[in-house]
Amino acid sequence: MSITKNIQSIRSEISPSITLVAVTKNRTAEEIKEAVRAGVTDIGESRLRELPEFPQNITKHFIGRLQSNKVREVVRSFDMIQSVDRLKLAQKIDEECRKIDKIMPVLIQVNTSDEPQKGGVPLSDAGNLIKEVSKFKNIQLRGLMTLAVRSDDENKIRSCFKKLKQLFDQIKNSSFELRSPSFNVLSMGMSEDYRIAIEEGATMIRLGRGVFED
């Protein structure tokens, strides 16, 4: 199956309101261009690298673990950062954005699986981090992101997504008003589990193999 057919197939089974982010790690420029020609408007990268030229309507998401010494380049190269999981990182993003008069949309990455090898703020600390990040003038807090546990047990996967949706709803309904009314992104679900994520309320899915492989 071609990349175009993969994208058409995915689009046919998801709501138009769900954003499909094509994860381009290790993909060639031609593969990425084919995905864009097939209608992909959002791409996700987990590292800094040379990317092909895109039309203006393409949104570039940074979705990997972000080290402080890479923030300057990422802020200048990407349109959204999905992996903010600590206050010092947010401070650095705000600082670099201020230098170039840019407002950076970000997602708070939450570790809903309690796996120490995964990035993300612990669920118990997420509320405090969200409150602090929402105060930065050069950051636009858009929502939350998580990676589910890798497991054959669907209940364990579903539990990760349920936890994030519950936190998302709590924040939306909380007494502390977020500065941004556009806190509306729930980024969860990858190629192997995006259908479960959608059932649990995802508004954005991040697919690599599902887009680029048979």
Residue pairs with C-beta under 8 A, 6 or more apart in sequence:
1 9
1 214
2 34
3 31
3 34
3 35
3 38
3 211
3 212
4 34
4 37
4 38
6 210
6 211
6 212
6 213
6 214
7 20
7 22
7 35
7 38
7 39
7 40
7 211
8 38
10 20
10 207
10 210
10 211
11 20
11 39
13 195
14 20
14 198
14 205
15 198
17 203
18 198
18 202
18 203
18 204
18 205
19 42
19 185
19 203
19 204
19 205
20 40
20 42
20 205
20 207
20 211
21 42
21 43
21 44
21 61
21 63
21 187
21 204
21 205
21 206
21 207
22 32
22 35
22 40
22 42
22 43
22 44
22 207
22 208
22 211
22 212
23 43
23 44
23 45
23 46
23 63
23 190
23 206
23 207
23 208
23 211
24 31
24 32
24 35
24 43
24 44
24 45
24 51
24 208
25 45
25 46
25 47
25 208
27 208
27 212
29 51
29 52
31 212
32 43
32 51
32 52
33 52
35 43
35 211
35 212
36 43
36 54
36 55
36 58
40 58
40 211
41 57
41 58
41 59
42 58
42 59
42 60
42 61
42 204
43 51
43 54
43 58
43 59
43 60
43 61
44 60
44 61
44 62
44 63
44 82
44 206
45 51
45 60
45 61
45 62
45 63
45 64
45 78
46 62
46 63
46 64
46 65
47 64
48 70
48 73
48 74
48 77
51 60
51 77
54 60
59 79
59 80
60 77
60 78
60 79
60 80
61 78
61 79
61 80
61 81
61 82
61 206
62 74
62 77
62 78
62 80
62 81
62 82
62 83
63 82
63 83
63 145
63 206
64 83
65 83
65 119
66 74
66 81
66 83
66 84
66 89
68 88
68 89
68 92
71 89
71 92
71 93
71 96
72 96
74 81
75 81
75 93
75 96
75 97
75 100
75 102
75 104
76 96
76 100
79 105
80 104
80 105
80 106
80 107
80 142
81 93
81 104
81 105
81 106
81 107
82 106
82 107
82 109
82 145
82 187
83 107
83 109
83 119
83 145
84 90
84 93
84 106
84 107
84 108
84 109
84 133
85 108
85 109
85 110
85 111
85 119
85 120
85 121
85 129
86 121
86 129
87 129
87 132
87 133
90 106
90 129
90 132
90 133
90 136
90 139
91 136
93 104
93 106
93 136
93 138
93 139
94 104
94 136
94 137
94 138
94 139
97 103
97 104
97 138
97 139
98 137
98 138
102 138
103 138
103 139
103 140
104 138
104 139
104 140
105 139
105 140
105 142
106 133
106 139
106 140
106 141
106 142
107 142
107 143
107 144
107 145
107 185
107 187
108 121
108 126
108 129
108 130
108 133
108 141
108 143
108 144
108 145
109 119
109 120
109 121
109 144
109 145
109 146
109 147
110 120
110 121
110 122
110 123
110 126
110 144
110 145
110 146
110 163
110 164
110 167
111 118
111 119
111 120
111 121
111 122
111 123
111 146
112 120
112 123
112 146
112 148
112 159
112 160
112 161
112 163
112 164
113 146
113 147
113 148
113 149
113 160
114 122
114 123
115 149
118 147
119 147
120 145
120 146
120 147
121 129
123 163
123 167
126 144
126 167
127 167
127 170
127 171
130 141
130 171
130 178
131 176
133 139
133 141
134 141
134 176
134 178
134 179
134 180
135 179
140 180
140 182
141 178
141 179
141 180
141 183
142 180
142 182
142 183
142 184
142 185
143 168
143 183
143 184
143 185
143 186
143 187
143 203
143 204
144 164
144 167
144 168
144 171
144 185
144 186
144 187
144 188
145 185
145 187
145 188
146 160
146 161
146 163
146 164
146 187
146 188
147 160
147 188
147 190
148 156
148 157
148 160
148 161
148 188
148 189
148 190
148 193
148 196
148 197
149 156
149 157
149 160
151 157
154 196
157 193
157 196
158 196
158 199
158 200
160 188
161 188
161 189
161 196
161 197
161 200
161 201
161 202
162 200
164 186
164 188
165 186
165 200
165 201
168 186
168 201
171 178
171 183
172 183
184 203
185 203
185 204
186 201
186 202
186 203
186 204
187 202
187 203
187 204
187 205
187 206
188 197
188 200
188 202
188 204
188 205
189 195
189 196
189 197
189 198
189 202
189 205
189 206
190 205
190 206
190 207
190 208
190 210
191 207
191 208
191 209
191 210
191 211
192 209
194 202
194 205
194 207
194 210
197 205
198 205
